[in-house]
Amino acid sequence: MTAIDHATTSHAPHVPVHKTKQTDWLGLGITGVLGLVVVVPLIVVAIWAFAEVWRYPSLLPQKFGLRFWNDTLSRPDVWGAMFLSIRLSLTVTMLSALICLPAAYAFARLDFPGRNVLFLSFLASHAFPKFGLLVAIAGIFLNLGLISTFWGVVLIQLVGTLMMMIWIPVAAFQNVDRAMEDAARDAGAGPLRVFWSVSLPQAAPTIFAAVLLSFVGTFYETEGAWLIGAPEIRTMPVLMITFINNQIVVQYGAVLSVLLWVPSFFALMFTRRLVGSASFAKGFGV
Amino acid sequence: MTDMASPDSNVRKDGFAKRHGRGLTGLLLVAAPVILLGWLIIYPIFNAVARTLFVNSDAGASFSLDTYQRFFTDSYSLANLWLTLWVTVVCAALLMAICLPLALYLRFAKSRIAAVVQGLALFPMFVPSVILAYALIRTIGPNGGVDLVLNAIGLPKINSPYLTPWGPVIGLVWDNIPLTTLMLVAGLGGVSDNAVEAARDAGARHVALLRHIILPQIGNAMLVVLSFTVLSIFSAFTLPYVLGPASPEMMGPFMQRTFSQVQDTRMAVTQAVITFVICAGFGAFYVRSIAKNREARQ
């Protein structure tokens, strides 16, 4: 975490500050405009979720209530999609952690032939337009009979998590305090013991953030699930698109949005520090 | 973010045999994701090119450009391509216009409000595109939130961008604000406060400061941002599909429809290869930029 903390604080002013006493009108203005653009659409959705009757010219719903929560939550397709999405995201995140974390450790701490090229190729995998790549993969999956299957979607979503689950943990493992590891080794601890008791606990918070981001990212992943999963595999975002397109009842979409919002709220809470740091942007080659 | 070349004292201390063993361990540890990368990213790209250039017939495989010819002579396909290019250019311009001032503010602001601005600018990153699409329909769609407010204060309704090319533009800009701002702020990290203060003391105005001190420093970051925007808009599916017009459609929905509904896999893959080719220059620049960055750290 140290590099990340450094990165967030490194912009702290070194120059004599002569503006702090003044009101930051520019900042307030930007906050106002951004708040309007960013937050208002989501507030409108939240109001819709609790509206029972909302006809056009009225500024607020004529009748508030929870009727559509009951209606939405009593639909079997909603529960089916919810459980499927959770099952998919858990499977993908666990598989991803299982294969990526050891690889991240190796990239960060071991020396082996081709290390730089292989690591770069993970970062470079973002240099292709993702949807075109999905179509190319779908063409291959079609021959393998993986279209419209659970494991087909798992594979496609697993690829989507690779980059994040490698480069964030690599940074975490590189920032582990070497002196502490050496001290543990001098005290007679074996390599596994050092890894388990010294290295891992230090890297854990960042790794946890990466795992959480992968889980949430997989939960919301729409393109792969739509292209590879259709028509059998209907995840939550896919169901949501069907609701939007068919426009059966406006509130269904609103209730689902508010429900779907919960996981991303947790992601926001736990990973803001990581995402807000300059080192995060560095991963994109700035 | 990472410096792979940091001399690893542990590796150095170890003898030759052990180092050899470590090399093998390292390769084994990275094997699974590397295989996945090879099978599901690198192989599909070559497979896509080969599949569209060679036709299998009884006489064996033969070279053919027929699907490409069909794409470039079909006015509907071309209209879709032009629409995607248009959306890309408009989005890139809007993102620069919005995010550069935002990044400049975040880089140089010293008040506590800057933290709030940063939080708001990063916020869209945590809103999945499906929810965003729905929220935008409810807000700027016909009889949406904006119309309600305009009507209440006695103004005419807006010309709703929903189901026009401006729908995806608004959605994609909204969606891309956080990463664009982050990258530009990171780029601005290279501009030192001292240089700015010195120029200011020498009497440089805001515009001159921006043109001569700041812009030359963040040229690379701006190009990376541009590459990223092009790549992400050519890959966009959800927002164009939900918010965009049905005809012409953007490349994402077009490929999806060709694959799933028309069930013309070869044509869909041809469209994919065309997006690869258009994005290749930007992708190459992006990779070069990462590589250069990492070299600089070594």
Interface residues (C-beta under 8 A of the other chain):
Chain A: A3 S10 H11 P13 H14 V15 V17 K19 T20 D24 L26 G27 L28 I30 T31 L34 G35 V37 V38 V39 V40 P41 L42 V44 V45 W48 Y56 P57 S58 L59 I99 C100 P102 A103 Y105 A106 F107 A108 R109 L110 D111 F112 P113 G114 R115 N116 L118 F119 L120 S121 F122 L123 A124 S125 H126 A127 F128 P129 K130 F131 G132 L133 V135 A136 I137 A138 G139 I140 L142 L155 I156 L158 V159 L162 I166 W167 V170 A171 Q174 R178 Y220 T222 E223 W226 L227 A230 P237 M240 I241 I244 N245 V250 G253 A254 S257 L260 W261 S264 F265 A267 L268 R272 V275 G276 A278 S279 F280 A281 K282 G283 F284 G285 V286
Chain B: M1 T2 D3 M4 A5 S6 D8 S9 N10 V11 R19 R22 G23 L24 T25 G26 L27 L29 V30 A32 P33 V34 L36 L37 L40 I41 I42 Y43 P44 I45 N47 A48 R51 L102 Y105 R107 A109 K110 S111 I113 A114 V116 V117 Q118 G119 L120 A121 L122 F123 P124 M125 F126 V127 P128 S129 V130 I131 L132 A133 Y134 A135 L136 I137 R138 T139 N143 G144 G145 L148 V149 N151 A152 W174 L179 L182 M183 V185 A186 G187 G189 D193 N194 E197 N220 A221 V224 V225 F228 L231 S232 F234 S235 A236 F237 T238 Y241 V242 M251 G252 M255 Q256 F259 S260 T265 A268 V269 Q271 A272 V273 T275 F276 C279 F282 G283 A284 Y286 V287 S289 I290 A291 N293 R294
